[in-house]
Amino acid sequence: MKQTRRQFLTNASAVGTAIALPGINIQPAHSAAKAGFAIKMYATRWGHKGSMDEFCKQAKNEGYDGVEDWIPGDKQQEEALFEAIEKYDLSYAALCGSGKNTFSEHKDDFSRNLKKALSKKPDFINCHAGRDFFSFDENRQIIDLAVRTSKESGVPIYQETHRGRMLFAAHICADYLKAIPELRLTLDISHWCAVAESLLANQKKAIDLAISRSEHVHARIGHAEGPQVSDPRAPEWQKARNAHYDWWDKVVARKKAAGEVLTVTPEFGPADYMWTTPYTRQPLADQWGINAHMMNEWRKRYL
């Protein structure tokens, strides 16, 4: 049941100057947008307990432009998902990756999953690929595979900044970005806050480099002790909230200056991402409501 919570609305200050990093030109957050700029919002199915039809209907009614989801392993569920996407006239963003723990198996599995994702003609593919314990060269092979596949297919393919994956920390991601100019990111910076146990104030150069290559955003707010605050509307999370909006301001400013579409998935998760009460594991807030709040806040702030 959705609990009553006091909404605490903040407006983080706009970024007033470009970032002084070679090859990066980040404009003020609230600068005029070049023609072509838009923000496209995707709903996550993570945590949704209803049918595929119910999920897509709810996403459409809430005002999302599309959905972001893994291709179900069950054929019947797969058909149900894409029938619902078509029925409710939603765009589709594919999640793709591999859970294999040896490099050769992981790479082969990821390659197969990429081909399947491409067959669904998604707007883009967001990858959970590589492992934090694979070597740099092994993870680079996976990135190179994704880059080649993107060029051949014309479908944008991004690597997510995610714990446990190859881009699990800001300073590690920076090494890959410097080595691979064509690497593009899904920025879920909440993970990096948890890994670094901070709001990353001492990693500005690495963050700015990541922002310059970010094409898709997972709009979840993390903090120094975890990847998800209890409720982003609560006043005790103002510092974490402002930090994330400062980063997102720069991503949006870059897209405005280029006249490009920015895709965004509000991605607050269910238990155990969502905080729960001990023993009963009852959620302390409403996941769907929080993600809808994030979508509406983004639209108010940037559009």
Contacts in CASP RR format, 6 or more apart in sequence:
PFRMAT RR
TARGET T0000
AUTHOR 0000-0000-0000
METHOD contacts of the structure
MODEL  1
MKQTRRQFLTNASAVGTAIALPGINIQPAHSAAKAGFAIKMYATRWGHKG
SMDEFCKQAKNEGYDGVEDWIPGDKQQEEALFEAIEKYDLSYAALCGSGK
NTFSEHKDDFSRNLKKALSKKPDFINCHAGRDFFSFDENRQIIDLAVRTS
KESGVPIYQETHRGRMLFAAHICADYLKAIPELRLTLDISHWCAVAESLL
ANQKKAIDLAISRSEHVHARIGHAEGPQVSDPRAPEWQKARNAHYDWWDK
VVARKKAAGEVLTVTPEFGPADYMWTTPYTRQPLADQWGINAHMMNEWRK
RYL
1 286 0 8 1.000
2 285 0 8 1.000
2 286 0 8 1.000
2 289 0 8 1.000
3 284 0 8 1.000
3 285 0 8 1.000
3 286 0 8 1.000
5 231 0 8 1.000
5 233 0 8 1.000
5 234 0 8 1.000
5 285 0 8 1.000
6 233 0 8 1.000
6 234 0 8 1.000
6 235 0 8 1.000
7 233 0 8 1.000
7 293 0 8 1.000
8 233 0 8 1.000
8 234 0 8 1.000
8 235 0 8 1.000
8 238 0 8 1.000
9 233 0 8 1.000
9 297 0 8 1.000
10 238 0 8 1.000
10 241 0 8 1.000
10 242 0 8 1.000
10 245 0 8 1.000
11 301 0 8 1.000
12 241 0 8 1.000
12 242 0 8 1.000
12 245 0 8 1.000
12 246 0 8 1.000
12 249 0 8 1.000
13 246 0 8 1.000
14 28 0 8 1.000
14 29 0 8 1.000
14 30 0 8 1.000
14 249 0 8 1.000
15 26 0 8 1.000
15 28 0 8 1.000
15 29 0 8 1.000
15 246 0 8 1.000
15 249 0 8 1.000
15 250 0 8 1.000
15 253 0 8 1.000
16 28 0 8 1.000
16 29 0 8 1.000
17 28 0 8 1.000
18 24 0 8 1.000
18 25 0 8 1.000
18 26 0 8 1.000
18 27 0 8 1.000
19 25 0 8 1.000
19 26 0 8 1.000
19 208 0 8 1.000
19 211 0 8 1.000
19 250 0 8 1.000
21 205 0 8 1.000
21 208 0 8 1.000
21 209 0 8 1.000
21 212 0 8 1.000
23 212 0 8 1.000
24 208 0 8 1.000
24 209 0 8 1.000
24 211 0 8 1.000
24 212 0 8 1.000
25 254 0 8 1.000
25 257 0 8 1.000
26 208 0 8 1.000
26 211 0 8 1.000
26 212 0 8 1.000
26 250 0 8 1.000
26 253 0 8 1.000
26 254 0 8 1.000
27 253 0 8 1.000
27 254 0 8 1.000
27 256 0 8 1.000
27 257 0 8 1.000
28 253 0 8 1.000
29 249 0 8 1.000
29 250 0 8 1.000
29 252 0 8 1.000
29 253 0 8 1.000
30 253 0 8 1.000
31 253 0 8 1.000
31 256 0 8 1.000
31 257 0 8 1.000
32 256 0 8 1.000
33 256 0 8 1.000
33 259 0 8 1.000
34 256 0 8 1.000
34 257 0 8 1.000
34 258 0 8 1.000
34 259 0 8 1.000
35 259 0 8 1.000
36 259 0 8 1.000
36 260 0 8 1.000
36 261 0 8 1.000
37 255 0 8 1.000
37 256 0 8 1.000
37 258 0 8 1.000
37 259 0 8 1.000
37 260 0 8 1.000
37 261 0 8 1.000
37 262 0 8 1.000
38 261 0 8 1.000
38 262 0 8 1.000
39 252 0 8 1.000
39 261 0 8 1.000
39 262 0 8 1.000
39 263 0 8 1.000
39 264 0 8 1.000
39 298 0 8 1.000
39 299 0 8 1.000
39 302 0 8 1.000
39 303 0 8 1.000
40 65 0 8 1.000
40 66 0 8 1.000
40 91 0 8 1.000
40 123 0 8 1.000
40 261 0 8 1.000
40 262 0 8 1.000
40 263 0 8 1.000
40 264 0 8 1.000
41 63 0 8 1.000
41 64 0 8 1.000
41 65 0 8 1.000
41 66 0 8 1.000
41 263 0 8 1.000
41 264 0 8 1.000
41 265 0 8 1.000
41 266 0 8 1.000
41 295 0 8 1.000
41 298 0 8 1.000
41 299 0 8 1.000
42 64 0 8 1.000
42 65 0 8 1.000
42 66 0 8 1.000
42 67 0 8 1.000
42 68 0 8 1.000
42 91 0 8 1.000
42 93 0 8 1.000
42 263 0 8 1.000
42 264 0 8 1.000
42 265 0 8 1.000
43 55 0 8 1.000
43 58 0 8 1.000
43 59 0 8 1.000
43 62 0 8 1.000
43 64 0 8 1.000
43 66 0 8 1.000
43 67 0 8 1.000
43 68 0 8 1.000
43 265 0 8 1.000
43 266 0 8 1.000
43 291 0 8 1.000
44 67 0 8 1.000
44 68 0 8 1.000
44 69 0 8 1.000
44 265 0 8 1.000
44 266 0 8 1.000
44 267 0 8 1.000
44 269 0 8 1.000
44 291 0 8 1.000
45 55 0 8 1.000
45 67 0 8 1.000
45 68 0 8 1.000
45 69 0 8 1.000
46 267 0 8 1.000
46 269 0 8 1.000
46 270 0 8 1.000
47 269 0 8 1.000
47 270 0 8 1.000
47 287 0 8 1.000
48 54 0 8 1.000
48 55 0 8 1.000
48 58 0 8 1.000
48 288 0 8 1.000
51 80 0 8 1.000
52 77 0 8 1.000
52 80 0 8 1.000
52 81 0 8 1.000
52 83 0 8 1.000
52 84 0 8 1.000
53 80 0 8 1.000
53 83 0 8 1.000
53 84 0 8 1.000
53 87 0 8 1.000
55 67 0 8 1.000
55 84 0 8 1.000
56 67 0 8 1.000
56 81 0 8 1.000
56 84 0 8 1.000
56 85 0 8 1.000
56 87 0 8 1.000
56 88 0 8 1.000
56 90 0 8 1.000
57 84 0 8 1.000
57 88 0 8 1.000
58 288 0 8 1.000
59 66 0 8 1.000
59 67 0 8 1.000
59 88 0 8 1.000
59 90 0 8 1.000
60 88 0 8 1.000
60 89 0 8 1.000
60 90 0 8 1.000
62 288 0 8 1.000
62 292 0 8 1.000
62 295 0 8 1.000
63 295 0 8 1.000
64 90 0 8 1.000
64 295 0 8 1.000
65 90 0 8 1.000
65 91 0 8 1.000
66 85 0 8 1.000
66 90 0 8 1.000
66 91 0 8 1.000
66 92 0 8 1.000
66 93 0 8 1.000
67 85 0 8 1.000
67 90 0 8 1.000
67 91 0 8 1.000
67 92 0 8 1.000
67 93 0 8 1.000
68 92 0 8 1.000
68 93 0 8 1.000
68 94 0 8 1.000
68 95 0 8 1.000
68 126 0 8 1.000
68 265 0 8 1.000
69 81 0 8 1.000
69 92 0 8 1.000
69 93 0 8 1.000
69 94 0 8 1.000
69 95 0 8 1.000
70 94 0 8 1.000
70 95 0 8 1.000
70 96 0 8 1.000
71 78 0 8 1.000
71 81 0 8 1.000
71 94 0 8 1.000
71 96 0 8 1.000
71 113 0 8 1.000
71 116 0 8 1.000
71 117 0 8 1.000
71 120 0 8 1.000
72 78 0 8 1.000
72 80 0 8 1.000
72 81 0 8 1.000
82 92 0 8 1.000
82 120 0 8 1.000
84 90 0 8 1.000
85 92 0 8 1.000
91 123 0 8 1.000
92 120 0 8 1.000
92 121 0 8 1.000
92 122 0 8 1.000
92 123 0 8 1.000
93 122 0 8 1.000
93 123 0 8 1.000
93 124 0 8 1.000
93 125 0 8 1.000
93 126 0 8 1.000
93 216 0 8 1.000
93 263 0 8 1.000
93 265 0 8 1.000
94 117 0 8 1.000
94 120 0 8 1.000
94 122 0 8 1.000
94 124 0 8 1.000
94 125 0 8 1.000
94 126 0 8 1.000
95 117 0 8 1.000
95 125 0 8 1.000
95 126 0 8 1.000
95 127 0 8 1.000
95 128 0 8 1.000
96 110 0 8 1.000
96 113 0 8 1.000
96 114 0 8 1.000
96 116 0 8 1.000
96 117 0 8 1.000
96 125 0 8 1.000
96 126 0 8 1.000
96 127 0 8 1.000
96 128 0 8 1.000
96 129 0 8 1.000
97 109 0 8 1.000
97 110 0 8 1.000
97 113 0 8 1.000
97 114 0 8 1.000
97 127 0 8 1.000
97 128 0 8 1.000
97 129 0 8 1.000
98 105 0 8 1.000
98 106 0 8 1.000
98 107 0 8 1.000
98 109 0 8 1.000
98 110 0 8 1.000
98 113 0 8 1.000
98 128 0 8 1.000
98 129 0 8 1.000
98 130 0 8 1.000
99 106 0 8 1.000
99 109 0 8 1.000
100 106 0 8 1.000
100 108 0 8 1.000
100 109 0 8 1.000
101 131 0 8 1.000
103 131 0 8 1.000
103 134 0 8 1.000
103 138 0 8 1.000
106 129 0 8 1.000
106 130 0 8 1.000
106 131 0 8 1.000
106 134 0 8 1.000
106 142 0 8 1.000
107 138 0 8 1.000
107 141 0 8 1.000
107 142 0 8 1.000
107 145 0 8 1.000
110 127 0 8 1.000
110 129 0 8 1.000
110 130 0 8 1.000
110 142 0 8 1.000
110 145 0 8 1.000
111 145 0 8 1.000
114 125 0 8 1.000
114 145 0 8 1.000
114 146 0 8 1.000
114 149 0 8 1.000
114 157 0 8 1.000
117 125 0 8 1.000
118 125 0 8 1.000
118 149 0 8 1.000
118 153 0 8 1.000
118 155 0 8 1.000
121 155 0 8 1.000
122 155 0 8 1.000
123 156 0 8 1.000
123 263 0 8 1.000
124 155 0 8 1.000
124 156 0 8 1.000
124 157 0 8 1.000
124 158 0 8 1.000
124 215 0 8 1.000
124 216 0 8 1.000
124 263 0 8 1.000
125 155 0 8 1.000
125 156 0 8 1.000
125 157 0 8 1.000
125 158 0 8 1.000
126 158 0 8 1.000
126 160 0 8 1.000
126 186 0 8 1.000
126 216 0 8 1.000
127 146 0 8 1.000
127 157 0 8 1.000
127 158 0 8 1.000
127 159 0 8 1.000
127 160 0 8 1.000
127 186 0 8 1.000
128 160 0 8 1.000
128 162 0 8 1.000
128 165 0 8 1.000
129 142 0 8 1.000
129 143 0 8 1.000
129 146 0 8 1.000
129 159 0 8 1.000
129 165 0 8 1.000
129 166 0 8 1.000
130 138 0 8 1.000
130 139 0 8 1.000
130 142 0 8 1.000
130 165 0 8 1.000
130 166 0 8 1.000
131 139 0 8 1.000
131 164 0 8 1.000
131 165 0 8 1.000
131 166 0 8 1.000
132 163 0 8 1.000
132 164 0 8 1.000
132 165 0 8 1.000
132 166 0 8 1.000
132 168 0 8 1.000
132 172 0 8 1.000
134 142 0 8 1.000
134 166 0 8 1.000
136 175 0 8 1.000
136 176 0 8 1.000
139 166 0 8 1.000
139 176 0 8 1.000
140 176 0 8 1.000
140 179 0 8 1.000
140 180 0 8 1.000
142 166 0 8 1.000
143 159 0 8 1.000
143 166 0 8 1.000
143 176 0 8 1.000
143 180 0 8 1.000
143 183 0 8 1.000
144 180 0 8 1.000
146 157 0 8 1.000
146 159 0 8 1.000
147 157 0 8 1.000
147 180 0 8 1.000
147 182 0 8 1.000
147 183 0 8 1.000
149 155 0 8 1.000
149 157 0 8 1.000
150 156 0 8 1.000
150 157 0 8 1.000
156 184 0 8 1.000
156 215 0 8 1.000
157 184 0 8 1.000
158 184 0 8 1.000
158 185 0 8 1.000
158 186 0 8 1.000
158 215 0 8 1.000
158 216 0 8 1.000
159 165 0 8 1.000
159 166 0 8 1.000
159 167 0 8 1.000
159 183 0 8 1.000
159 184 0 8 1.000
159 185 0 8 1.000
159 186 0 8 1.000
160 167 0 8 1.000
160 185 0 8 1.000
160 186 0 8 1.000
160 188 0 8 1.000
160 218 0 8 1.000
161 167 0 8 1.000
161 168 0 8 1.000
161 173 0 8 1.000
161 185 0 8 1.000
161 186 0 8 1.000
161 187 0 8 1.000
161 188 0 8 1.000
161 189 0 8 1.000
161 191 0 8 1.000
161 192 0 8 1.000
161 210 0 8 1.000
162 168 0 8 1.000
162 188 0 8 1.000
162 191 0 8 1.000
163 191 0 8 1.000
163 194 0 8 1.000
163 195 0 8 1.000
163 227 0 8 1.000
166 172 0 8 1.000
166 176 0 8 1.000
167 173 0 8 1.000
167 176 0 8 1.000
167 185 0 8 1.000
168 191 0 8 1.000
168 192 0 8 1.000
168 195 0 8 1.000
169 192 0 8 1.000
169 195 0 8 1.000
169 196 0 8 1.000
170 192 0 8 1.000
170 196 0 8 1.000
170 200 0 8 1.000
170 203 0 8 1.000
170 206 0 8 1.000
170 207 0 8 1.000
170 210 0 8 1.000
171 203 0 8 1.000
171 206 0 8 1.000
173 185 0 8 1.000
173 206 0 8 1.000
173 210 0 8 1.000
174 205 0 8 1.000
174 206 0 8 1.000
174 209 0 8 1.000
174 210 0 8 1.000
176 183 0 8 1.000
177 183 0 8 1.000
177 185 0 8 1.000
177 209 0 8 1.000
177 210 0 8 1.000
177 213 0 8 1.000
178 209 0 8 1.000
183 213 0 8 1.000
184 213 0 8 1.000
184 214 0 8 1.000
184 215 0 8 1.000
185 210 0 8 1.000
185 213 0 8 1.000
185 214 0 8 1.000
185 215 0 8 1.000
185 216 0 8 1.000
186 214 0 8 1.000
186 215 0 8 1.000
186 216 0 8 1.000
186 217 0 8 1.000
186 218 0 8 1.000
187 210 0 8 1.000
187 211 0 8 1.000
187 214 0 8 1.000
187 216 0 8 1.000
187 217 0 8 1.000
187 218 0 8 1.000
187 247 0 8 1.000
187 251 0 8 1.000
188 217 0 8 1.000
188 218 0 8 1.000
188 220 0 8 1.000
188 267 0 8 1.000
189 200 0 8 1.000
189 207 0 8 1.000
189 210 0 8 1.000
189 244 0 8 1.000
189 247 0 8 1.000
190 218 0 8 1.000
190 220 0 8 1.000
190 221 0 8 1.000
190 222 0 8 1.000
190 226 0 8 1.000
190 227 0 8 1.000
190 228 0 8 1.000
190 244 0 8 1.000
191 227 0 8 1.000
192 200 0 8 1.000
192 203 0 8 1.000
193 199 0 8 1.000
193 200 0 8 1.000
193 222 0 8 1.000
193 223 0 8 1.000
193 224 0 8 1.000
193 226 0 8 1.000
193 227 0 8 1.000
193 240 0 8 1.000
193 243 0 8 1.000
194 222 0 8 1.000
194 223 0 8 1.000
194 224 0 8 1.000
194 225 0 8 1.000
194 226 0 8 1.000
194 227 0 8 1.000
196 203 0 8 1.000
197 224 0 8 1.000
197 225 0 8 1.000
198 224 0 8 1.000
199 223 0 8 1.000
199 224 0 8 1.000
199 239 0 8 1.000
199 240 0 8 1.000
199 243 0 8 1.000
200 207 0 8 1.000
200 243 0 8 1.000
207 247 0 8 1.000
208 250 0 8 1.000
211 247 0 8 1.000
211 250 0 8 1.000
211 251 0 8 1.000
211 254 0 8 1.000
212 254 0 8 1.000
214 251 0 8 1.000
215 262 0 8 1.000
215 263 0 8 1.000
216 262 0 8 1.000
216 263 0 8 1.000
216 264 0 8 1.000
216 265 0 8 1.000
217 248 0 8 1.000
217 251 0 8 1.000
217 262 0 8 1.000
217 263 0 8 1.000
217 264 0 8 1.000
217 265 0 8 1.000
218 264 0 8 1.000
218 265 0 8 1.000
218 266 0 8 1.000
218 267 0 8 1.000
219 248 0 8 1.000
219 264 0 8 1.000
219 265 0 8 1.000
219 266 0 8 1.000
219 267 0 8 1.000
219 294 0 8 1.000
219 295 0 8 1.000
219 298 0 8 1.000
220 227 0 8 1.000
220 228 0 8 1.000
220 266 0 8 1.000
220 267 0 8 1.000
220 268 0 8 1.000
220 269 0 8 1.000
220 294 0 8 1.000
221 228 0 8 1.000
221 229 0 8 1.000
221 232 0 8 1.000
221 237 0 8 1.000
221 240 0 8 1.000
221 241 0 8 1.000
221 244 0 8 1.000
222 228 0 8 1.000
222 229 0 8 1.000
222 240 0 8 1.000
222 244 0 8 1.000
223 229 0 8 1.000
223 237 0 8 1.000
223 240 0 8 1.000
224 240 0 8 1.000
227 273 0 8 1.000
228 268 0 8 1.000
228 269 0 8 1.000
228 273 0 8 1.000
228 274 0 8 1.000
228 275 0 8 1.000
229 237 0 8 1.000
229 240 0 8 1.000
229 241 0 8 1.000
230 237 0 8 1.000
230 275 0 8 1.000
230 284 0 8 1.000
230 285 0 8 1.000
231 237 0 8 1.000
231 284 0 8 1.000
231 285 0 8 1.000
231 290 0 8 1.000
232 241 0 8 1.000
232 268 0 8 1.000
232 290 0 8 1.000
232 293 0 8 1.000
232 294 0 8 1.000
233 290 0 8 1.000
233 293 0 8 1.000
245 301 0 8 1.000
248 298 0 8 1.000
251 262 0 8 1.000
252 262 0 8 1.000
252 302 0 8 1.000
255 261 0 8 1.000
255 262 0 8 1.000
264 295 0 8 1.000
264 298 0 8 1.000
266 290 0 8 1.000
266 291 0 8 1.000
266 292 0 8 1.000
266 293 0 8 1.000
266 294 0 8 1.000
266 295 0 8 1.000
266 298 0 8 1.000
267 291 0 8 1.000
268 274 0 8 1.000
268 287 0 8 1.000
268 290 0 8 1.000
268 291 0 8 1.000
268 294 0 8 1.000
269 287 0 8 1.000
269 291 0 8 1.000
270 283 0 8 1.000
270 287 0 8 1.000
271 281 0 8 1.000
271 283 0 8 1.000
274 283 0 8 1.000
274 284 0 8 1.000
274 285 0 8 1.000
274 287 0 8 1.000
275 283 0 8 1.000
275 284 0 8 1.000
275 285 0 8 1.000
276 282 0 8 1.000
276 283 0 8 1.000
276 284 0 8 1.000
277 284 0 8 1.000
END
